Amino acid sequence: MILDANTADRQVFEREFDACVIGTGPAGICIARKLAEAGFDVALMEGGGLDYTPESQELYVGDVIGHDYYQTDVTRLRFFGGTSNHWGGRSRTLEPHDFEHHPYHPLSGWPIDKSDLEPYAEEADAVLDLPPAEVFPDRIDDYAGPDMPIIKFRQSPPTRFGEKYHDELAASERITLAVNANLVDLRLDPTLTTVETALFKS
């Protein structure tokens, strides 16, 4: 079900959900779908609307401090589907060394390795509409060697999550998607480990 927080009756939201997922970018939509598949009732909340509006996007304007990077309202999109709406679709599979600690990078090192992700690779590829790993022409492989490894990328259509999953979410009996529902506060329990309340305004 899809609701607009600007116009929906407040009583629609006065019910219990098993989980609240904030944001409808690739991660938010994937998490909501997997929870619903497991039998949970999910409130999926999106600050923007179903379509792009300059007024909503303007809320992403901010200052970037510490690093020379693109402006915050340029790199992210604030409507259904999130930043997948301008993703170029180029994807590269992580390599084993990406999970390892490197002394030149103090924040490197994962608590998992590539083999932990491999059982989920096929499902992830399907979510992103990625083709099988591309085989490069022999003339390119001829140049490969220890001093010149070939980095292989794959290209999705690219996938726009809002377009791909709109009908599925609209028909879902487990997922209630609310657009124009702006998260303004998260309130924690006394131990500061659990979110007790998420406050939204339209």
N, C-alpha and C positions, 0 to 999 in steps of 0.2 A: 504494500500500500504506500502511496506517495501523498503527503500532505504539505500544504503551504502554511507555515507558522504565522504568516501575516493575516490569513483569512480563516484558518481552521478553528472550530469550536474548541475552547480550552479543555473541555471534558474529554476530548479524544485522547489527550495526553495523561489524564488522571487514571492511570492503570499501572500495573506492575510489569516490568520487563526483567528478563534475566540478565541482560547486558546492555550497556550504552556504548556505542561506537561513535566517536566524534571525527567527522570529516569523511568526504566521499571520494578521496583520491584513490589510487590503486590499492594502498594498504587498507584503508577503511572499508572499501567495498569487498575486498577479499576476506577480511576478518569477519564482516557481517554475514557473508554468504556461508563461510565455514561454520560459524556458530549456528546459523539457521539450519544448516544441513545436519548438525548434531542434535537438533531438537530444541534449541533455545529460542526464546522470543527476544528480538533485538530492536532497540531504538537506534536508528542510524541518523545522526544529526549533521546537517550541512548549513554552514553560515550563509552561503550564497544561494542563488536561485537555481532553477533548472537550466537557465541560459545566462550567458555573460551580460553584465550591466556595468557601465563605467562607475556608477554610484557604489556598487558593492566592491568592485576592484580597488577603488580609492582607499578602502579601509586597510589595504596592504601596504600603503605608502609608509616608509620608515627610513631611518638612517642606518647605514652599515658602518660599524665602527670596528677598527682593529685589522681588518683585511680589505684589500682592494677587490671588491666584488660587484656584481650587477645589483641594481636596485631591487628591493624586496617586492615591489609591485610588478616587476618585469619577469622575475624568475618563477613566480607562483601565480596560479589562477584561482579565483575565488568563486567557483560555481560547480555544479554537479559534475563529478568526474575529476575535479581538481586539476593538478598540473598535467595529467595525462592529456588534457585538451590541447596542449601545444608541445607535447613530447615528440621528438624527431623519430623515435622508433628504433634507434640503434642500441644494440645490447651486446654485452660481452660476458661470457661465463667466467666466474671467479676461478683463479688458479690456486693450487695448493699453497703457494708462498703468500697469497693474500691473507691467509689465516694465521700466519706465523708472526712471532715477535721479531722486530728488527731493531737493533740498537740505535740506529739513526732516527727512529720514529718512536718516541716515548709512549704514544697512545696506540701502538700497533699490538697485534696479538688478540685472537678470539678464543673463547672457551670451547669452541667446536672446531672441527676441521672440515675439509671439503666433503669427505665421505659421509658426514652427518646430513648433508643437504642433498646428496645424490638421489635418495629415494623419492624426493619431491620434485626433481628437475622436470620430469615429463609433464606433471600437472601444472607447474609454473609456466612451462613453454606454451601450454594450451591456453592458459589465462591471457598470455601476452600475444597469442597468435604467431609465435615464432616458428619459422621453418626449421627443419633439421639442420644440424651444423653444416655450414657451407664448405665445400671442398674447393680449394683454390686451384687455379690452373697450374699445370706442371711448371710452366715457365717462371711462376712466382716461387713455387716450392724449391726450385733449383737454387734460389738465392739463400734459402734458409740455412742456418748453422748456429753454432754456439754464440757467435758475435752478432748474429742478425736473426733473432727468433721472429716467427710470423705471429702476429696477434690477430686472431680471427674474430670478427664481429658478425652478428646476425641482425637482420632488419625485419621488424614487424611492419604491419600495413601503413602507418602505426595505429595502435589500438587506442581508441578513445573510450575510456571506461564508462562514461555517462551514456554514450550511444550504445555500447555493447550490452550493458546490463540494465538499461532503463526498463524494458518490458518485463524482464525477470523480477526486478524489485517491485514494480507496480503490481504484479500478480501475486507476490509472495504473501502468504498468510503468517509467516514468522517474522518478517522484517517490516517495520514501520519507518519509512524514510520521511523526515521532516526537513524541508528546505526553508531558507530564510530564518533559521534557528541559530542565533549567534551565541556562542559560549562566552559568558562574561565572568564566570567564577567557578573554581573547584574548591570545595570545602572538605578538609581531611578529618579523619577521626583523631582522638587524642594521641595515638601512637604515631601519627603522621605517616602511616603506611597504607591506608585505605581511603579512597575517595568515598565520602558519605553522600555528598550532594554535588550535582552539576547544575549550575544555574544558566538558563538560556533566556535571551530576550529577542523579540522580533522587531 
